[in-house]
């Protein structure tokens, strides 16, 4: 398992997991950008509120992608490329658990967070 240090909206998070570090960094960049966009749109700077809004935005994006994906045929299993929404949902759920764990630890006032990334 690799340790990855990520910076999202000014907060540093140390993540450990089996996913490709470059992929996790791309996810972090996407979350950071979404939080910054929402901060500009809403005028809020509360990190927790922005994180929840970003999570809701990304969940909505995922749900819309799921609805646009045609149903898998029952007779034969779908190739891995057609399982992307399910895989994405699993990865987003794992990310969400790590964010929640990191936010739960943030009560100490430190800007350094640590969580295990599944």
C-alpha positions as CSV (number, residue, x, y, z in Angstrom):
1,X,0.0,0.0,0.0
2,X,1.3,3.4,-1.0
3,X,1.1,6.6,1.1
4,X,-0.1,9.6,-0.8
5,X,-0.2,13.1,0.5
6,X,-3.0,15.1,-1.1
7,X,-4.0,18.8,-0.7
8,X,-7.7,19.5,-1.1
9,X,-8.9,23.1,-0.5
10,X,-5.9,24.0,1.6
11,X,-6.1,20.9,3.8
12,X,-3.5,18.2,3.7
13,X,-4.6,14.5,3.8
14,X,-2.4,11.5,4.0
15,X,-4.1,8.6,2.2
16,X,-3.0,4.9,2.2
17,X,-4.4,2.4,-0.2
18,X,-3.9,0.1,-3.1
19,X,-5.2,2.4,-5.8
20,X,-2.8,4.0,-8.3
21,X,-1.4,7.2,-6.7
22,X,-1.8,9.2,-10.0
23,X,-5.5,8.2,-10.1
24,X,-6.0,9.3,-6.5
25,X,-4.3,12.6,-7.2
26,X,-6.7,13.1,-10.1
27,X,-9.6,12.5,-7.9
28,X,-8.3,14.9,-5.3
29,X,-7.8,17.6,-8.0
30,X,-11.3,17.1,-9.1
31,X,-12.7,17.4,-5.6
32,X,-10.5,20.5,-5.0
33,X,-11.7,22.1,-8.2
34,X,-15.3,21.4,-7.4
35,X,-15.0,22.8,-3.9
36,X,-13.3,26.0,-5.3
37,X,-16.1,26.4,-7.9
38,X,-18.8,26.0,-5.2
39,X,-17.0,28.5,-2.9
40,X,-17.1,31.0,-5.8
41,X,-20.7,30.3,-6.5
42,X,-22.0,30.3,-2.9
43,X,-19.7,32.7,-1.3
44,X,-19.1,30.3,1.6
45,X,-15.6,29.4,2.9
46,X,-16.7,26.7,5.4
47,X,-14.6,23.6,4.4
48,X,-17.1,21.1,5.7
49,X,-20.1,22.7,3.9
50,X,-18.1,22.9,0.7
51,X,-17.1,19.2,1.1
52,X,-20.7,18.2,1.5
53,X,-21.8,20.3,-1.4
54,X,-19.0,18.9,-3.6
55,X,-20.0,15.3,-2.5
56,X,-23.6,16.0,-3.5
57,X,-22.6,17.5,-6.8
58,X,-20.4,14.5,-7.6
59,X,-23.0,12.0,-6.5
60,X,-25.5,13.8,-8.7
61,X,-23.1,13.5,-11.6
62,X,-22.6,9.8,-10.9
63,X,-26.4,9.2,-10.7
64,X,-27.0,11.0,-14.0
65,X,-24.2,8.9,-15.6
66,X,-25.9,5.8,-14.3
67,X,-29.2,6.8,-15.8
68,X,-27.6,7.4,-19.2
69,X,-25.9,4.0,-19.2
70,X,-28.0,1.4,-21.0
71,X,-29.0,-1.6,-18.9
72,X,-26.7,-4.6,-19.1
73,X,-28.1,-7.6,-21.0
74,X,-29.1,-10.5,-18.7
75,X,-28.0,-13.3,-21.0
76,X,-24.3,-12.5,-20.9
77,X,-22.1,-10.6,-18.5
78,X,-21.0,-7.2,-19.5
79,X,-17.4,-6.5,-20.3
80,X,-15.4,-4.6,-17.6
81,X,-15.7,-1.3,-19.6
82,X,-19.5,-1.4,-19.3
83,X,-19.2,-1.8,-15.5
84,X,-17.6,1.6,-15.2
85,X,-20.5,3.3,-13.3
86,X,-20.5,0.5,-10.7
87,X,-16.7,0.7,-10.3
88,X,-16.9,4.4,-10.1
89,X,-19.7,4.2,-7.4
90,X,-17.5,1.8,-5.4
91,X,-14.5,4.1,-5.6
92,X,-16.6,7.2,-4.8
93,X,-18.0,5.3,-1.8
94,X,-14.5,4.5,-0.6
95,X,-13.4,8.1,-1.1
96,X,-16.5,9.3,0.9
97,X,-15.6,7.0,3.8
98,X,-12.0,8.3,3.8
99,X,-13.2,11.9,3.7
100,X,-15.6,11.3,6.6
101,X,-12.9,9.6,8.6
102,X,-10.5,12.5,7.9
103,X,-13.2,15.1,8.8
104,X,-14.0,13.2,12.0
105,X,-10.3,13.5,13.0
106,X,-10.2,17.2,12.2
107,X,-11.6,18.2,15.6
108,X,-8.0,18.6,16.9
109,X,-7.5,21.9,14.9
110,X,-4.7,20.5,12.8
111,X,-4.6,21.1,9.1
112,X,-2.9,17.7,8.6
113,X,-5.4,14.8,8.2
114,X,-4.7,11.1,7.9
115,X,-6.9,8.3,6.6
116,X,-6.7,4.9,5.0
117,X,-7.9,4.9,1.4
118,X,-9.5,1.5,0.4
